[in-house]
Amino acid sequence: MSIRQLTGAGFILTSLISFQTHAESSLTGDITVKATVVASCQVSTTGSTDPLKSDFGVITFDPSEWMSHRNIDAEDMGLTVTCTSGNTPSVKMIKNANYDETSNSWNMSDEIKINKLSYQLFSDSSHKTLIYPGENINTGNANPFDLTISARMTAIADGNTIAAGNYSDTVQMTVDWSGS
């Protein structure tokens, strides 16, 4: 084959390719957009949309009333638990080593872990609905669920003394939506 013949064949092939490219001036295709929404819940401070991570808050007692010989109430803590649609949160407090089943109360201990102060947790600000470890606080199966956690330190009887110091306890709250 001569160079002229190759050049002629190349011209025809080039012309066909150019012709096909110019013949289709647009191309249409699909773009798939995906999202996977997994069943989940978040806990936030009531009135806020910012989710809390593993620290859901602090309940603090006012120490100025400790010698009053009456119950001492802490300021209420408000939380909102919100889950994806179709999931109802189960909210439970977990029994820790400082829980006393006889008195249905938790105990704060001082820094040296010798002295203790007893307190109870409630799911209402009127201190009528006691929170028991392992029991679902969301009895109405609400979603979202506005939760009030209040605490009451029982009165310290006459004759008992309180050792000075910082007292604390850590109670875990679990939000479960797996059974929804």
C-alpha positions in Angstrom: 0.0 0.0 0.0 1.3 3.4 -0.9 1.5 6.5 1.3 -1.2 8.1 -0.8 -3.6 5.3 -0.2 -2.9 5.4 3.6 -3.3 9.1 3.6 -6.6 8.8 1.8 -7.9 6.1 4.2 -6.8 8.2 7.1 -8.6 11.2 5.7 -11.8 9.3 5.4 -11.5 7.8 8.9 -10.7 11.2 10.4 -13.6 12.7 8.6 -16.0 10.0 9.9 -14.8 10.5 13.5 -15.1 14.3 13.2 -18.5 13.9 11.6 -19.8 11.7 14.4 -18.5 14.0 17.1 -20.2 17.0 15.5 -23.4 15.1 14.8 -24.1 14.6 18.6 -24.0 18.1 20.2 -25.3 17.0 23.5 -25.2 14.0 25.8 -27.7 13.2 28.6 -27.0 11.0 31.5 -28.3 10.3 35.0 -26.7 11.4 38.3 -27.7 9.3 41.3 -28.0 11.1 44.6 -28.1 8.9 47.7 -28.3 9.3 51.4 -28.6 6.7 54.1 -30.5 7.7 57.2 -29.7 5.3 60.1 -31.9 4.9 63.1 -30.5 7.2 65.7 -31.3 9.5 68.6 -29.7 12.7 70.0 -29.8 14.3 73.4 -29.9 18.1 73.8 -30.5 20.6 76.5 -34.2 21.5 76.4 -34.6 24.5 74.1 -31.4 23.9 72.2 -30.8 22.0 68.9 -27.1 21.4 69.6 -26.6 17.7 70.4 -24.8 16.7 73.6 -22.1 14.0 73.3 -21.3 11.8 76.4 -21.8 14.5 79.0 -25.5 15.2 79.5 -25.1 17.8 82.2 -24.5 18.5 85.9 -27.0 18.5 88.8 -25.7 20.7 91.7 -27.1 21.1 95.2 -26.9 24.4 97.0 -24.6 23.9 100.0 -26.1 26.8 101.9 -29.0 24.6 103.0 -27.1 21.6 104.3 -27.6 22.2 107.9 -31.3 23.0 107.7 -32.6 19.5 108.7 -34.9 19.4 105.7 -34.7 18.0 102.2 -32.5 19.9 99.8 -33.6 20.2 96.1 -31.2 20.8 93.3 -32.1 22.9 90.3 -33.9 20.8 87.7 -32.1 19.8 84.5 -34.1 19.7 81.3 -33.1 17.4 78.4 -34.8 16.6 75.1 -34.3 13.2 73.4 -35.1 13.2 69.7 -34.9 10.1 67.5 -35.4 9.5 63.8 -39.0 8.9 62.7 -40.3 5.5 63.7 -38.0 5.2 66.7 -39.1 5.7 70.2 -36.4 6.3 72.8 -36.2 4.3 75.9 -34.4 6.4 78.5 -32.9 4.7 81.6 -30.5 5.5 84.4 -28.0 2.8 85.1 -27.4 1.5 88.6 -23.9 2.3 89.8 -21.9 1.1 92.8 -23.2 4.0 94.8 -26.9 3.0 94.5 -28.6 1.8 97.6 -31.6 -0.5 96.8 -32.9 -0.4 100.4 -33.4 3.4 100.3 -33.8 3.7 96.5 -31.2 6.4 96.5 -27.8 7.1 95.1 -24.9 8.3 97.2 -22.3 11.1 96.5 -19.0 10.4 98.2 -16.3 12.8 99.2 -12.9 12.9 97.5 -11.4 10.3 99.9 -14.5 8.0 99.2 -15.3 7.7 103.0 -18.2 10.1 103.7 -21.4 9.9 101.7 -24.5 12.0 101.1 -27.7 10.4 99.9 -29.9 11.7 97.1 -32.7 10.6 94.9 -33.5 11.4 91.2 -37.0 12.2 89.9 -38.5 12.6 86.5 -40.6 15.6 87.5 -40.0 18.9 89.2 -42.5 18.1 91.9 -40.4 15.2 93.2 -43.2 12.7 92.9 -41.9 10.3 90.2 -38.8 8.5 91.5 -36.3 7.3 88.9 -35.4 3.7 89.5 -32.3 2.3 87.8 -33.0 0.2 84.7 -36.6 1.5 84.3 -37.7 3.4 81.2 -38.4 7.0 82.1 -40.1 7.6 78.8 -43.3 5.9 79.9 -45.5 7.7 77.3 -43.2 6.6 74.4 -42.9 10.2 73.2 -40.6 11.2 70.3 -39.2 13.8 70.9 -39.2 13.3 74.6 -38.7 16.3 77.0 -37.2 15.0 80.2 -36.9 16.8 83.5 -34.4 15.4 85.9 -34.6 16.7 89.4 -32.7 15.6 92.5 -33.4 15.8 96.2 -30.9 15.2 98.9 -32.6 13.8 102.0 -32.6 15.7 105.2 -29.7 15.2 107.4 -30.9 14.0 110.8 -30.0 15.9 114.0 -26.8 14.7 115.5 -25.3 13.6 112.2 -22.4 15.7 111.1 -21.3 16.3 107.5 -17.6 16.2 106.8 -16.5 19.2 104.8 -15.4 18.4 101.3 -16.5 18.1 97.7 -19.0 15.3 97.1 -19.9 13.8 93.8 -21.4 10.8 92.0 -21.7 9.9 88.3 -24.9 8.3 87.0 -25.1 7.0 83.5 -28.1 7.7 81.4 -28.7 5.3 78.4 -30.9 6.2 75.4 -31.9 3.1 73.5 -33.9 3.0 70.3 -33.1 -0.5 69.2 -36.5 -2.0 70.4 -38.5 0.6 68.5 
